[in-house]
Amino acid sequence: MPSIRVELRENSYPIIVDQKILGETGELLRSQTKSEKVIVIADAFVSRRYGGKVLESLSNAGFDARMTEVPSGEEHKSLEWFGRLQDQLVNHRMDRTSTLIALGGGVIGDLAGFVAATYMRGISYVQIPTTLQAQVDASVGGKTGINHPDGKNLIGAFYQPKLVLIDVSTLKSLSPRDVRAGFIEVIKHGVIMDVPLFDQIEENLDAILNLDSNILISVIARSCADKAEVVAGDEKESRLRMTLNYGHTFGHALESITDYNAYRHGEAVAIGMTCAAQLACNLGMLSLSDMERQKRLIKRTGLPTSFPSGMQPDLLLDAMYLDKKAKGGKLNLVLPTRIGEVDIRDDINDSDVLHAISQCIGNETSSPLP
């Protein structure tokens, strides 16, 4: 199986990428832990589709396993559900040697990871991401958390999993919209650090969107390796890891002011990346040709590249300042200098940010495709 290792000394762990391997969950977990009790926290849809296979595999490997479901939707990444899941762990009499498995997309990974980070001051957990966004981004690197009404992921912790198990076969259960939204994170890795990956995406986009397993395993493994390299160099996001936030400050603000229910996370990030590139181009940091190259690929993927018509730039900017990446009253913006390289700036005037936002409001691709 293609395997990548996140090198973090005593917190190191493998990322396994392959197809049709959910049925090997128990065997793979047994090699990583001596736990007896396991609880699987799963998205309700994912639980119905894959939960039985995962539980059977765990049982066959000798685990005392049970599953608990969380309804689908970003709104459930909340304090309420954090408390409910803690109750489930207590009811299952989980102890400090037990293991939690997060089975689902980024919402489940973030929420369940935070539960694992805080239950008895931290128990082992495993990520089994079933969406593209979670496979290439949310499941790797140990960011866990829940949302606050005033901002996304404002409550959380850095807490690394023991194993990330990626089965690309699960992507076949996603809607085309979710596949497109998740793929923006792969494009992002190409823009911030990996020109060959960006080239590979441009050349193979049709096969990728058609879920060709071989090309998916290749680009997902490469994208995970890119992120693993960044995380290994900066686990707690002191500087280098901040580059992974490219497009996210704009995107998180858009999600916040639309109550997390108008856009998929990846759609908001796609708009955020477009706006960040526009800002960089305005400042003379990025060439017009590279800005257009990124925008062209995002459009080819079927993702939006502009904020909704009628959006107030001031409202978005205010929400950006509530983002946890803002420090000391300053925005930390990741801006591209070319395809494959970005810079982090905290000296951009609000007027320049507002101008770029205004340039990116409303056009033919402003609404997500179904």
PLY file of the C-alpha trace (Angstrom):
ply
format ascii 1.0
element vertex 370
property float x
property float y
property float z
element edge 369
property int vertex1
property int vertex2
end_header
0.00 0.00 0.00
1.32 3.50 -0.78
2.34 4.93 2.58
3.57 8.35 3.69
5.00 9.05 7.12
4.44 12.25 9.05
7.72 12.68 10.95
7.01 14.24 14.33
9.37 12.33 16.62
7.23 10.53 19.24
4.07 11.76 17.48
4.97 10.34 14.05
2.39 8.30 12.18
1.73 6.68 8.79
-0.75 7.73 6.11
-1.89 4.74 4.05
-3.45 5.46 0.64
-5.08 2.71 -1.43
-8.43 1.45 -2.66
-10.90 -1.02 -1.12
-9.10 -1.27 2.23
-11.84 -0.37 4.73
-12.23 -4.08 5.39
-8.64 -4.13 6.67
-9.23 -1.45 9.31
-9.01 -3.83 12.26
-5.80 -5.49 11.10
-4.13 -2.15 10.36
-5.23 -0.67 13.69
-4.08 -3.73 15.61
-0.55 -3.10 14.36
-0.70 0.43 15.80
-2.31 -0.03 19.21
-2.91 -2.38 22.14
-6.36 -0.92 22.75
-9.26 -3.20 23.56
-12.12 -0.71 23.38
-12.75 1.32 20.26
-15.48 3.81 19.46
-16.17 4.84 15.89
-17.64 8.32 15.46
-19.21 8.58 12.04
-21.28 10.85 9.88
-24.79 9.37 9.69
-24.63 8.81 5.92
-21.13 7.32 6.11
-22.16 5.07 8.99
-24.97 3.55 6.96
-22.73 3.01 3.94
-19.44 1.90 5.48
-19.98 1.48 9.20
-20.85 -2.20 9.07
-17.69 -3.08 7.17
-15.49 -1.13 9.58
-17.15 -2.61 12.70
-16.90 -6.13 11.31
-13.22 -5.64 10.60
-12.62 -4.31 14.12
-14.53 -7.21 15.68
-12.58 -9.75 13.63
-9.36 -8.19 14.94
-10.55 -8.67 18.53
-11.67 -5.15 19.40
-14.66 -4.31 21.59
-16.06 -1.73 19.16
-19.20 0.33 18.90
-20.34 3.14 16.62
-22.05 6.45 17.31
-23.49 8.71 14.64
-23.41 12.47 14.16
-25.88 14.08 11.72
-24.37 15.44 8.52
-23.54 19.13 8.35
-21.05 21.76 9.49
-23.56 23.02 12.07
-22.96 19.87 14.13
-19.29 20.72 14.66
-20.46 22.42 17.82
-20.11 22.53 21.59
-23.40 20.67 21.88
-22.18 17.69 19.86
-18.78 17.82 21.52
-20.58 17.26 24.84
-22.83 14.52 23.46
-19.84 12.58 22.16
-18.00 12.89 25.46
-21.08 11.32 27.05
-20.85 8.44 24.56
-17.23 7.76 25.50
-18.15 7.71 29.18
-21.07 5.37 28.50
-18.79 2.98 26.59
-16.41 3.12 29.59
-13.52 4.20 27.43
-10.24 4.54 29.34
-6.88 6.16 28.58
-5.76 3.12 26.56
-8.84 3.16 24.32
-8.95 4.36 20.72
-11.38 6.59 18.87
-11.89 6.34 15.09
-13.14 9.30 13.07
-15.02 7.93 10.04
-16.29 10.59 7.66
-15.41 13.97 6.23
-13.66 17.00 7.65
-16.47 17.83 10.08
-16.24 14.41 11.72
-12.44 14.44 11.71
-12.23 17.84 13.39
-14.99 17.12 15.91
-13.96 13.57 16.82
-10.30 14.56 16.96
-11.10 17.29 19.49
-13.11 14.80 21.53
-10.08 12.46 21.54
-7.74 15.32 22.44
-9.76 16.23 25.53
-11.24 12.96 26.83
-9.16 11.96 29.86
-6.64 14.58 28.66
-6.10 12.71 25.42
-6.65 9.23 23.99
-5.45 7.68 20.74
-7.43 8.29 17.60
-7.39 7.25 13.96
-8.57 9.20 10.94
-10.49 7.36 8.21
-11.47 10.24 5.92
-14.14 9.47 3.34
-14.24 12.78 1.45
-11.57 14.21 -0.81
-11.18 17.38 1.25
-10.63 15.35 4.39
-8.26 12.90 2.71
-5.83 15.52 1.43
-6.20 18.15 4.13
-8.32 17.85 7.27
-7.18 14.35 8.29
-3.46 15.12 8.09
-1.62 17.31 10.57
-3.54 17.04 13.82
-5.74 20.13 13.69
-8.89 19.41 15.64
-11.69 21.71 16.66
-15.25 22.96 16.64
-16.93 26.13 15.46
-18.11 29.12 17.44
-21.04 31.20 16.11
-18.57 34.03 15.47
-15.92 32.00 13.68
-14.85 28.67 12.25
-12.62 26.36 14.32
-12.13 28.95 17.07
-12.14 26.19 19.73
-9.68 23.35 19.26
-6.28 21.79 19.74
-3.32 20.39 17.85
-3.55 16.64 18.45
-1.98 14.10 16.10
-3.69 10.83 15.10
-1.95 7.46 15.35
-2.88 6.49 11.80
-4.58 7.96 8.73
-6.26 5.36 6.52
-7.34 6.67 3.10
-9.53 4.45 0.92
-10.08 6.27 -2.38
-13.01 3.95 -3.16
-15.14 5.95 -0.71
-15.02 8.92 -3.09
-17.41 7.11 -5.44
-20.21 7.75 -2.93
-19.73 11.52 -3.12
-21.74 13.92 -5.24
-19.84 15.62 -8.08
-20.16 18.87 -6.12
-18.39 17.38 -3.10
-15.63 15.90 -5.25
-15.00 19.29 -6.85
-15.09 21.09 -3.52
-12.61 18.70 -1.97
-10.21 18.87 -4.86
-9.43 22.54 -4.23
-7.09 21.43 -1.43
-5.01 19.44 -3.92
-4.86 22.46 -6.24
-3.85 24.55 -3.22
-0.87 22.31 -2.50
0.22 22.70 -6.10
0.00 26.48 -5.89
1.84 26.88 -2.59
4.68 24.37 -3.04
4.47 21.78 -5.82
4.66 22.81 -9.49
4.83 19.18 -10.76
1.61 18.42 -8.85
-0.08 21.47 -10.39
1.09 20.31 -13.83
-0.20 16.79 -13.14
-3.60 18.16 -12.18
-3.85 20.27 -15.33
-2.96 17.27 -17.50
-5.22 14.73 -15.75
-8.16 16.78 -14.46
-10.83 14.90 -16.43
-9.61 11.51 -15.17
-9.41 12.86 -11.62
-12.97 14.21 -11.68
-14.11 10.88 -13.17
-12.55 9.20 -10.12
-9.98 7.09 -11.91
-8.50 5.13 -8.99
-4.90 5.03 -10.19
-4.58 8.76 -10.78
-6.49 9.46 -7.55
-4.08 7.37 -5.50
-1.17 9.18 -7.16
-2.37 12.76 -6.63
-3.78 12.12 -3.15
-0.58 10.44 -1.98
1.52 13.28 -3.42
-0.74 15.91 -1.87
-0.55 14.18 1.52
3.23 13.96 1.22
3.35 17.72 0.60
1.28 18.42 3.67
3.26 15.91 5.76
6.46 17.73 4.83
5.03 21.05 5.97
3.62 19.62 9.21
6.91 17.90 10.01
8.67 21.24 9.66
6.14 23.24 11.69
3.67 21.19 13.71
2.08 24.06 15.68
1.83 26.61 12.83
4.47 29.10 13.90
5.28 30.12 10.33
5.75 27.51 7.56
2.47 25.72 8.24
0.60 28.98 7.85
1.17 28.63 4.09
-1.44 25.85 4.14
-4.00 28.53 4.98
-3.81 29.92 1.45
-7.32 31.10 0.54
-8.71 30.10 3.93
-8.86 33.49 5.64
-11.13 34.81 2.90
-12.93 31.46 2.67
-13.60 31.04 6.39
-14.97 34.59 6.54
-17.35 33.82 3.67
-18.53 30.65 5.41
-19.09 32.57 8.64
-21.19 35.38 7.17
-23.29 32.86 5.20
-23.91 30.76 8.36
-21.92 27.80 7.05
-24.80 26.60 4.88
-24.43 28.33 1.49
-21.06 26.97 0.41
-19.07 23.82 0.81
-15.78 24.54 2.59
-13.83 23.89 -0.61
-16.04 26.23 -2.60
-15.38 29.03 -0.13
-11.64 28.29 -0.27
-11.72 28.36 -4.09
-13.17 31.87 -3.95
-10.66 32.78 -1.24
-7.73 31.56 -3.36
-9.02 33.57 -6.33
-9.28 36.70 -4.19
-5.86 36.16 -2.61
-4.33 35.81 -6.08
-6.12 38.95 -7.23
-4.75 40.83 -4.23
-1.23 39.52 -4.91
-1.51 40.55 -8.54
-2.72 44.04 -7.56
0.33 44.40 -5.29
2.75 43.33 -8.02
3.64 40.09 -6.21
2.09 37.73 -8.78
2.07 37.86 -12.55
-1.22 38.23 -14.37
-0.49 35.00 -16.28
-0.07 32.95 -13.07
-3.20 34.52 -11.57
-5.16 33.57 -14.68
-3.61 30.08 -14.75
-4.84 29.37 -11.24
-8.26 30.85 -11.95
-8.57 28.84 -15.16
-7.87 25.55 -13.35
-10.35 26.38 -10.59
-13.02 27.13 -13.20
-12.22 23.93 -15.11
-12.76 22.05 -11.86
-16.25 23.54 -11.74
-15.72 25.68 -8.65
-16.84 29.27 -8.03
-14.29 32.07 -8.34
-16.24 35.05 -6.99
-18.14 36.20 -3.96
-21.93 36.36 -4.22
-23.43 39.39 -5.91
-24.39 42.08 -3.44
-21.97 40.99 -0.74
-20.61 43.88 1.35
-16.77 43.93 1.35
-16.68 45.55 4.82
-18.71 42.68 6.26
-16.28 40.12 4.88
-13.25 42.07 6.13
-14.71 42.27 9.64
-15.21 38.50 9.61
-11.60 38.03 8.47
-10.39 39.82 11.58
-12.30 37.29 13.72
-10.41 34.44 12.08
-7.97 32.76 14.46
-5.12 33.45 12.01
-5.37 37.18 12.75
-2.76 38.16 15.33
-2.21 41.39 17.21
-4.97 43.10 15.26
-3.30 42.24 11.95
-4.34 39.90 9.16
-1.83 37.22 8.25
-2.48 36.69 4.55
-0.90 33.93 2.47
-0.32 35.39 -0.99
1.17 33.67 -4.04
4.31 34.97 -5.73
4.18 32.36 -8.52
2.73 28.89 -9.07
4.59 26.80 -6.49
5.50 29.57 -4.05
3.71 31.84 -1.55
4.61 34.49 1.01
2.98 35.42 4.32
2.17 39.10 4.73
0.86 41.00 7.74
1.36 44.48 6.31
-1.43 44.69 3.74
-3.65 47.76 4.06
-7.35 47.15 4.60
-8.06 49.35 1.58
-6.08 46.97 -0.66
-7.93 43.97 0.76
-11.30 45.68 0.24
-10.37 46.56 -3.34
-9.48 42.94 -4.15
-12.71 41.73 -2.56
-14.69 44.22 -4.65
-12.99 42.95 -7.81
-14.08 39.41 -6.97
-17.77 40.06 -6.30
-20.35 38.58 -8.65
-19.87 36.99 -12.06
-21.08 33.97 -13.97
-19.35 31.56 -11.56
-20.38 33.20 -8.31
-22.77 30.41 -7.25
-21.80 26.80 -6.50
-22.77 24.27 -9.13
-25.17 21.49 -8.05
0 1
1 2
2 3
3 4
4 5
5 6
6 7
7 8
8 9
9 10
10 11
11 12
12 13
13 14
14 15
15 16
16 17
17 18
18 19
19 20
20 21
21 22
22 23
23 24
24 25
25 26
26 27
27 28
28 29
29 30
30 31
31 32
32 33
33 34
34 35
35 36
36 37
37 38
38 39
39 40
40 41
41 42
42 43
43 44
44 45
45 46
46 47
47 48
48 49
49 50
50 51
51 52
52 53
53 54
54 55
55 56
56 57
57 58
58 59
59 60
60 61
61 62
62 63
63 64
64 65
65 66
66 67
67 68
68 69
69 70
70 71
71 72
72 73
73 74
74 75
75 76
76 77
77 78
78 79
79 80
80 81
81 82
82 83
83 84
84 85
85 86
86 87
87 88
88 89
89 90
90 91
91 92
92 93
93 94
94 95
95 96
96 97
97 98
98 99
99 100
100 101
101 102
102 103
103 104
104 105
105 106
106 107
107 108
108 109
109 110
110 111
111 112
112 113
113 114
114 115
115 116
116 117
117 118
118 119
119 120
120 121
121 122
122 123
123 124
124 125
125 126
126 127
127 128
128 129
129 130
130 131
131 132
132 133
133 134
134 135
135 136
136 137
137 138
138 139
139 140
140 141
141 142
142 143
143 144
144 145
145 146
146 147
147 148
148 149
149 150
150 151
151 152
152 153
153 154
154 155
155 156
156 157
157 158
158 159
159 160
160 161
161 162
162 163
163 164
164 165
165 166
166 167
167 168
168 169
169 170
170 171
171 172
172 173
173 174
174 175
175 176
176 177
177 178
178 179
179 180
180 181
181 182
182 183
183 184
184 185
185 186
186 187
187 188
188 189
189 190
190 191
191 192
192 193
193 194
194 195
195 196
196 197
197 198
198 199
199 200
200 201
201 202
202 203
203 204
204 205
205 206
206 207
207 208
208 209
209 210
210 211
211 212
212 213
213 214
214 215
215 216
216 217
217 218
218 219
219 220
220 221
221 222
222 223
223 224
224 225
225 226
226 227
227 228
228 229
229 230
230 231
231 232
232 233
233 234
234 235
235 236
236 237
237 238
238 239
239 240
240 241
241 242
242 243
243 244
244 245
245 246
246 247
247 248
248 249
249 250
250 251
251 252
252 253
253 254
254 255
255 256
256 257
257 258
258 259
259 260
260 261
261 262
262 263
263 264
264 265
265 266
266 267
267 268
268 269
269 270
270 271
271 272
272 273
273 274
274 275
275 276
276 277
277 278
278 279
279 280
280 281
281 282
282 283
283 284
284 285
285 286
286 287
287 288
288 289
289 290
290 291
291 292
292 293
293 294
294 295
295 296
296 297
297 298
298 299
299 300
300 301
301 302
302 303
303 304
304 305
305 306
306 307
307 308
308 309
309 310
310 311
311 312
312 313
313 314
314 315
315 316
316 317
317 318
318 319
319 320
320 321
321 322
322 323
323 324
324 325
325 326
326 327
327 328
328 329
329 330
330 331
331 332
332 333
333 334
334 335
335 336
336 337
337 338
338 339
339 340
340 341
341 342
342 343
343 344
344 345
345 346
346 347
347 348
348 349
349 350
350 351
351 352
352 353
353 354
354 355
355 356
356 357
357 358
358 359
359 360
360 361
361 362
362 363
363 364
364 365
365 366
366 367
367 368
368 369
